[in-house]
Amino acid sequence: MSDEFSNTYWTSQFAITEAEKINVTAQSAQRQVSKLLLDQVGNLLYGERPNLVAGEKLWWRVPIWIALPTTGPLGQVGTLDVDAQTGEILYTQLMLNNIANRADAVAKREVNQ
């Protein structure tokens, strides 16, 4: 490989230079989001496998799912982003409230079926 690309990592659609290095793994981002949900929203929500999103920064976009003990996973109720370099979760209380409200609606719909 030429020196020009020695510090470049290629993914399926874009190159990530050493300056944009991913310090947080997808699995770590997923775990961080799941813990945040458990601590601040509820125990029926969890993070699924994230996708890498490139913009001004690199983010792991973690889908948020709800599951009931009696039925298993019901569906996605939102997403949260995690900075792929620092591990910071981008969220507000309003975002968590919206996720909780969507999860509640999905759970009620399932129970009433």
LINLINFEN-V771196 format. One record per residue. PHI is phi in whole degrees, -180 to 180 (none if undefined). Layout:
# LINLINFEN-V771196
phi: <PHI;PHI>
This chain:
# LINLINFEN-V771196
phi: <none;-71;-59;-57;-110;-65;-111;-120;-110;-106;-110;-63;-131;-157;-99;-116;-82;-58;-66;-105;-55;-86;-97;-114;-76;-59;-64;-65;-61;-61;-65;-60;-66;-60;-67;-58;-62;-62;-73;-119;-123;174;-87;-98;-109;-155;-87;-96;-64;-82;-114;-82;-118;-106;-152;-63;-130;-99;-129;-93;-95;-103;-68;-104;-117;-113;-138;-103;-58;-85;-121;86;-60;-107;154;-82;-123;161;-143;-133;-104;-124;-62;-73;-98;-103;86;-67;-90;-89;-157;-128;-63;-61;-61;-65;-63;-64;-62;-62;-65;-65;-63;-61;-64;-65;-64;-64;-61;-67;-66;-82;-77>
